[in-house]
Structure formats: structure tokens, C-alpha cells
Amino acid sequence: MSDVQIRINEMHKEIQVALKKRKDLSQVIKDAFLGRKEYQDLMEDLEKLRARKKEIETGLRQEYASEFNDLDSVKLDVKDMKMVLSDLMWNELLKNNSIEVVDEYENHYVPEVVV
């Protein structure tokens, strides 16, 4: 067996030992949390709050269904427009043309390609 192969095997064993230690330590910490009454009470309260939050969100989604649908539509439109913009810009860059975008505050943006 070559020196490299021996080192690979040694590192694999070291990783396995470290993973076992991590697992053991995680279990000790988890047990410590679960052993605290205050922590358990807080976790129960948190679950109740999450359930209530979900109820409120569901109600709002039903009440404002059209707005949520419009929001989803706008998100998709923006994603599609960004993809088209990216394609247009890449095509121009590949043709060695310069590109500059100016926003409503007269800020100038020039893309930089880093390889």
C-alpha cells in the first residue's frame, strides 16, 4: 500500500472518530436541554405559537387570495425578466460590446465578469 493510500485510510479513521464524538456530544447536549423543565415548557409554548401563526396566515391567505396570487405572478414575472436581461447582457458581452445601466437616481452600473 502506498504512503498516500495509508494516509487516506488514516484520515478516514480520524473522520469516523470525530463523527462519533460529535454524535455523542450532540446527544449529551440534547439530553441536557430536555432535562430542563423551563426548556420543555418553552418548546410547548413555541409549538402553540407556531400553530396559531399558521392559523392566522391561512386566514389571511384566504381573505387576500387575489393579492397573494398577484404577488406570486409578479414574482414569476420579475424572475423571467431578470433571466431575459441576463441573457441579453451576456450576448452583448460576448460580442465585446459595453453595457451600462442607469437607474432612476442616475447611478451607473457596469457589469464586471470575473473568471
MDAnalysis code that builds the backbone (N, CA, C; Angstrom):
import MDAnalysis as mda
import numpy as np

u = mda.Universe.empty(345, n_residues=115, atom_resindex=np.repeat(np.arange(115), 3), trajectory=True)
u.add_TopologyAttr("name", ["N", "CA", "C"] * 115)
u.add_TopologyAttr("resid", np.arange(1, 116))
u.add_TopologyAttr("resname", ["MET", "SER", "ASP", "VAL", "GLN", "ILE", "ARG", "ILE", "ASN", "GLU", "MET", "HIS", "LYS", "GLU", "ILE", "GLN", "VAL", "ALA", "LEU", "LYS", "LYS", "ARG", "LYS", "ASP", "LEU", "SER", "GLN", "VAL", "ILE", "LYS", "ASP", "ALA", "PHE", "LEU", "GLY", "ARG", "LYS", "GLU", "TYR", "GLN", "ASP", "LEU", "MET", "GLU", "ASP", "LEU", "GLU", "LYS", "LEU", "ARG", "ALA", "ARG", "LYS", "LYS", "GLU", "ILE", "GLU", "THR", "GLY", "LEU", "ARG", "GLN", "GLU", "TYR", "ALA", "SER", "GLU", "PHE", "ASN", "ASP", "LEU", "ASP", "SER", "VAL", "LYS", "LEU", "ASP", "VAL", "LYS", "ASP", "MET", "LYS", "MET", "VAL", "LEU", "SER", "ASP", "LEU", "MET", "TRP", "ASN", "GLU", "LEU", "LEU", "LYS", "ASN", "ASN", "SER", "ILE", "GLU", "VAL", "VAL", "ASP", "GLU", "TYR", "GLU", "ASN", "HIS", "TYR", "VAL", "PRO", "GLU", "VAL", "VAL", "VAL"])
u.atoms.positions = np.array([
    [0.844, -1.177, 0.000],
    [0.000, 0.000, 0.000],
    [0.892, 1.243, 0.000],
    [0.540, 2.220, -0.827],
    [1.352, 3.429, -0.943],
    [1.159, 4.327, 0.279],
    [2.087, 5.265, 0.431],
    [2.005, 6.217, 1.542],
    [0.720, 7.040, 1.474],
    [0.332, 7.401, 0.270],
    [-0.886, 8.194, 0.104],
    [-2.099, 7.372, 0.520],
    [-2.136, 6.114, 0.106],
    [-3.266, 5.247, 0.460],
    [-3.330, 5.037, 1.971],
    [-2.173, 4.886, 2.599],
    [-2.131, 4.735, 4.057],
    [-2.670, 6.003, 4.720],
    [-2.246, 7.173, 4.224],
    [-2.707, 8.442, 4.795],
    [-4.215, 8.618, 4.599],
    [-4.716, 8.195, 3.436],
    [-6.156, 8.269, 3.173],
    [-6.916, 7.419, 4.182],
    [-6.446, 6.208, 4.425],
    [-7.097, 5.325, 5.397],
    [-7.047, 5.908, 6.805],
    [-5.895, 6.495, 7.173],
    [-5.769, 7.106, 8.495],
    [-6.735, 8.280, 8.654],
    [-6.816, 9.113, 7.615],
    [-7.722, 10.264, 7.676],
    [-9.172, 9.809, 7.764],
    [-9.503, 8.742, 7.038],
    [-10.864, 8.211, 7.096],
    [-11.194, 7.763, 8.523],
    [-10.257, 7.083, 9.162],
    [-10.472, 6.640, 10.544],
    [-10.617, 7.836, 11.483],
    [-9.790, 8.866, 11.288],
    [-9.875, 10.067, 12.119],
    [-11.233, 10.746, 11.953],
    [-11.706, 10.792, 10.730],
    [-13.017, 11.392, 10.468],
    [-14.106, 10.596, 11.164],
    [-14.040, 9.279, 11.101],
    [-15.045, 8.438, 11.747],
    [-15.048, 8.647, 13.259],
    [-13.857, 8.761, 13.851],
    [-13.754, 9.009, 15.290],
    [-14.363, 10.374, 15.629],
    [-14.044, 11.392, 14.819],
    [-14.576, 12.734, 15.067],
    [-16.097, 12.756, 14.916],
    [-16.626, 12.042, 13.928],
    [-18.077, 11.982, 13.739],
    [-18.765, 11.320, 14.927],
    [-18.168, 10.267, 15.465],
    [-18.750, 9.597, 16.631],
    [-18.730, 10.526, 17.838],
    [-17.611, 11.245, 18.002],
    [-17.512, 12.186, 19.115],
    [-18.562, 13.284, 18.972],
    [-18.743, 13.798, 17.751],
    [-19.755, 14.825, 17.511],
    [-21.148, 14.311, 17.847],
    [-21.430, 13.086, 17.453],
    [-22.739, 12.485, 17.730],
    [-22.957, 12.345, 19.233],
    [-21.937, 11.859, 19.938],
    [-22.046, 11.685, 21.393],
    [-22.253, 13.023, 22.100],
    [-21.476, 14.035, 21.704],
    [-21.609, 15.353, 22.321],
    [-22.978, 15.968, 22.026],
    [-23.457, 15.795, 20.814],
    [-24.783, 16.311, 20.463],
    [-25.859, 15.667, 21.314],
    [-25.727, 14.385, 21.565],
    [-26.718, 13.683, 22.385],
    [-26.680, 14.180, 23.828],
    [-25.478, 14.419, 24.359],
    [-25.348, 14.942, 25.721],
    [-26.030, 16.304, 25.826],
    [-25.780, 17.159, 24.839],
    [-26.380, 18.495, 24.851],
    [-27.896, 18.406, 24.716],
    [-28.366, 17.550, 23.823],
    [-29.813, 17.373, 23.638],
    [-30.462, 16.893, 24.931],
    [-29.835, 15.929, 25.589],
    [-30.363, 15.420, 26.856],
    [-30.383, 16.511, 27.927],
    [-29.355, 17.369, 27.919],
    [-29.307, 18.458, 28.898],
    [-30.474, 19.419, 28.688],
    [-30.764, 19.747, 27.438],
    [-31.910, 20.622, 27.159],
    [-33.216, 19.968, 27.583],
    [-33.379, 18.702, 27.228],
    [-34.627, 18.011, 27.545],
    [-34.801, 17.798, 29.045],
    [-33.710, 17.849, 29.787],
    [-33.774, 17.680, 31.229],
    [-34.216, 18.933, 31.965],
    [-34.322, 20.038, 31.261],
    [-34.737, 21.296, 31.879],
    [-36.225, 21.518, 31.666],
    [-36.949, 21.666, 32.743],
    [-38.399, 21.870, 32.682],
    [-38.735, 23.166, 31.948],
    [-37.992, 24.217, 32.256],
    [-38.256, 25.508, 31.621],
    [-38.119, 25.403, 30.100],
    [-37.108, 24.677, 29.644],
    [-36.894, 24.492, 28.206],
    [-38.068, 23.747, 27.583],
    [-38.515, 22.694, 28.243],
    [-39.649, 21.922, 27.728],
    [-40.904, 22.790, 27.655],
    [-41.133, 23.599, 28.691],
    [-42.296, 24.492, 28.694],
    [-42.225, 25.490, 27.537],
    [-41.040, 26.045, 27.328],
    [-40.867, 26.995, 26.233],
    [-41.096, 26.332, 24.873],
    [-40.634, 25.105, 24.725],
    [-40.833, 24.389, 23.466],
    [-42.313, 24.134, 23.213],
    [-43.058, 23.809, 24.261],
    [-44.502, 23.610, 24.116],
    [-45.185, 24.919, 23.730],
    [-44.803, 26.012, 24.395],
    [-45.364, 27.322, 24.062],
    [-45.039, 27.699, 22.617],
    [-43.827, 27.394, 22.214],
    [-43.399, 27.699, 20.854],
    [-44.244, 26.942, 19.828],
    [-44.522, 25.693, 20.103],
    [-45.365, 24.904, 19.197],
    [-46.769, 25.494, 19.103],
    [-47.309, 25.930, 20.241],
    [-48.638, 26.554, 20.237],
    [-48.622, 27.845, 19.423],
    [-47.573, 28.638, 19.603],
    [-47.459, 29.893, 18.864],
    [-47.309, 29.645, 17.363],
    [-46.545, 28.632, 17.000],
    [-46.394, 28.293, 15.579],
    [-47.731, 27.881, 14.977],
    [-48.502, 27.094, 15.728],
    [-49.815, 26.665, 15.242],
    [-50.730, 27.873, 15.070],
    [-50.715, 28.792, 16.026],
    [-51.550, 29.995, 15.941],
    [-51.124, 30.870, 14.766],
    [-49.818, 30.998, 14.576],
    [-49.288, 31.772, 13.451],
    [-49.774, 31.183, 12.135],
    [-49.737, 29.870, 12.040],
    [-50.195, 29.177, 10.827],
    [-51.677, 29.453, 10.578],
    [-52.485, 29.442, 11.649],
    [-53.916, 29.735, 11.515],
    [-54.131, 31.144, 10.967],
    [-53.397, 32.102, 11.518],
    [-53.533, 33.494, 11.078],
    [-53.115, 33.629, 9.615],
    [-51.986, 33.010, 9.254],
    [-51.506, 33.079, 7.876],
    [-52.513, 32.462, 6.911],
    [-53.093, 31.332, 7.294],
    [-54.083, 30.675, 6.443],
    [-55.302, 31.569, 6.253],
    [-55.760, 32.180, 7.335],
    [-56.893, 33.097, 7.249],
    [-56.611, 34.276, 6.334],
    [-55.427, 34.856, 6.473],
    [-55.059, 35.993, 5.630],
    [-54.930, 35.581, 4.169],
    [-54.381, 34.398, 3.931],
    [-54.254, 33.912, 2.551],
    [-55.624, 33.730, 1.909],
    [-56.597, 33.291, 2.695],
    [-57.948, 33.132, 2.156],
    [-58.598, 34.491, 1.932],
    [-58.428, 35.391, 2.892],
    [-59.045, 36.709, 2.802],
    [-58.444, 37.544, 1.671],
    [-57.145, 37.419, 1.469],
    [-56.436, 38.192, 0.449],
    [-55.903, 37.280, -0.656],
    [-56.714, 36.327, -1.086],
    [-56.281, 35.339, -2.079],
    [-55.834, 35.998, -3.380],
    [-56.584, 36.978, -3.851],
    [-56.220, 37.603, -5.130],
    [-54.889, 38.347, -5.018],
    [-54.650, 39.007, -3.883],
    [-53.383, 39.715, -3.697],
    [-52.212, 38.738, -3.651],
    [-52.406, 37.610, -2.970],
    [-51.338, 36.611, -2.921],
    [-51.080, 36.029, -4.307],
    [-52.150, 35.808, -5.090],
    [-51.969, 35.308, -6.454],
    [-51.235, 36.332, -7.309],
    [-51.609, 37.610, -7.155],
    [-50.919, 38.671, -7.887],
    [-49.450, 38.734, -7.489],
    [-49.179, 38.601, -6.194],
    [-47.799, 38.625, -5.714],
    [-46.991, 37.492, -6.335],
    [-47.555, 36.293, -6.354],
    [-46.864, 35.159, -6.969],
    [-46.607, 35.416, -8.450],
    [-47.584, 36.002, -9.119],
    [-47.443, 36.312, -10.538],
    [-46.335, 37.333, -10.768],
    [-46.301, 38.373, -9.937],
    [-45.266, 39.399, -10.070],
    [-43.889, 38.799, -9.797],
    [-43.789, 37.936, -8.808],
    [-42.505, 37.289, -8.512],
    [-42.003, 36.510, -9.720],
    [-42.903, 35.754, -10.363],
    [-42.519, 34.993, -11.553],
    [-42.124, 35.919, -12.697],
    [-42.877, 37.013, -12.867],
    [-42.548, 37.970, -13.924],
    [-41.162, 38.560, -13.718],
    [-40.853, 38.946, -12.490],
    [-39.541, 39.523, -12.187],
    [-38.444, 38.500, -12.453],
    [-38.670, 37.276, -12.049],
    [-37.681, 36.219, -12.280],
    [-37.441, 36.036, -13.776],
    [-38.519, 35.992, -14.552],
    [-38.391, 35.830, -16.001],
    [-37.683, 37.023, -16.634],
    [-38.041, 38.238, -16.202],
    [-37.408, 39.435, -16.755],
    [-35.917, 39.467, -16.434],
    [-35.548, 39.054, -15.225],
    [-34.126, 39.013, -14.862],
    [-33.371, 38.019, -15.730],
    [-34.007, 36.894, -16.040],
    [-33.370, 35.889, -16.885],
    [-33.159, 36.445, -18.297],
    [-34.173, 37.103, -18.847],
    [-34.047, 37.696, -20.180],
    [-32.977, 38.782, -20.173],
    [-32.982, 39.629, -19.149],
    [-31.968, 40.677, -19.034],
    [-30.573, 40.077, -18.980],
    [-30.419, 39.031, -18.202],
    [-29.126, 38.365, -18.091],
    [-28.685, 37.819, -19.447],
    [-29.600, 37.184, -20.157],
    [-29.269, 36.646, -21.479],
    [-28.862, 37.758, -22.442],
    [-29.625, 38.857, -22.441],
    [-29.297, 39.982, -23.316],
    [-27.918, 40.548, -22.993],
    [-27.643, 40.704, -21.705],
    [-26.356, 41.268, -21.297],
    [-25.209, 40.337, -21.666],
    [-25.390, 39.041, -21.443],
    [-24.332, 38.098, -21.801],
    [-24.081, 38.104, -23.304],
    [-25.150, 38.174, -24.088],
    [-24.974, 38.229, -25.541],
    [-24.170, 39.455, -25.945],
    [-24.462, 40.587, -25.346],
    [-23.716, 41.805, -25.652],
    [-22.264, 41.699, -25.193],
    [-22.055, 41.142, -24.021],
    [-20.682, 40.988, -23.523],
    [-19.872, 40.056, -24.410],
    [-20.507, 38.994, -24.879],
    [-19.802, 38.055, -25.753],
    [-19.467, 38.680, -27.103],
    [-20.199, 39.710, -27.490],
    [-19.904, 40.441, -28.725],
    [-18.898, 41.564, -28.472],
    [-18.359, 41.624, -27.256],
    [-17.410, 42.659, -26.829],
    [-18.025, 44.055, -26.830],
    [-19.314, 44.145, -26.655],
    [-19.982, 45.439, -26.529],
    [-20.037, 45.816, -25.053],
    [-19.943, 47.114, -24.787],
    [-20.022, 47.553, -23.395],
    [-21.486, 47.709, -22.994],
    [-21.732, 47.554, -21.717],
    [-23.085, 47.632, -21.176],
    [-23.065, 48.576, -19.991],
    [-24.076, 49.422, -19.931],
    [-24.221, 50.299, -18.779],
    [-25.706, 50.459, -18.495],
    [-26.066, 50.331, -17.241],
    [-27.451, 50.501, -16.815],
    [-27.494, 51.714, -15.897],
    [-28.496, 52.577, -16.117],
    [-28.662, 53.778, -15.298],
    [-30.011, 53.676, -14.598],
    [-30.000, 53.818, -13.259],
    [-31.264, 53.723, -12.516],
    [-31.923, 55.091, -12.381],
    [-33.045, 55.142, -11.680],
    [-33.809, 56.389, -11.556],
    [-33.078, 57.467, -10.764],
    [-32.022, 57.107, -10.044],
    [-31.242, 58.076, -9.271],
    [-29.952, 58.475, -9.989],
    [-29.882, 58.139, -11.267],
    [-28.715, 58.431, -12.107],
    [-27.456, 57.678, -11.661],
    [-27.627, 56.566, -10.975],
    [-26.495, 55.704, -10.654],
    [-26.189, 54.852, -11.878],
    [-24.911, 54.741, -12.201],
    [-24.485, 53.979, -13.368],
    [-23.923, 52.637, -12.911],
    [-24.375, 51.578, -13.561],
    [-23.921, 50.229, -13.240],
    [-23.302, 49.607, -14.479],
    [-22.093, 49.090, -14.303],
    [-21.396, 48.409, -15.384],
    [-21.050, 47.016, -14.871],
    [-21.517, 45.972, -15.562],
    [-21.229, 44.618, -15.079],
    [-19.749, 44.272, -15.239],
    [-19.254, 43.529, -14.282],
    [-17.884, 43.040, -14.341],
    [-17.929, 41.526, -14.358],
    [-17.164, 40.943, -15.253],
    [-17.099, 39.491, -15.341],
    [-15.760, 39.059, -14.774],
    [-15.804, 38.226, -13.757],
    [-14.593, 37.736, -13.117],
    [-14.529, 36.231, -13.325],
    [-13.397, 35.789, -13.821],
    [-13.234, 34.354, -14.069],
    [-12.302, 33.771, -13.044],
])
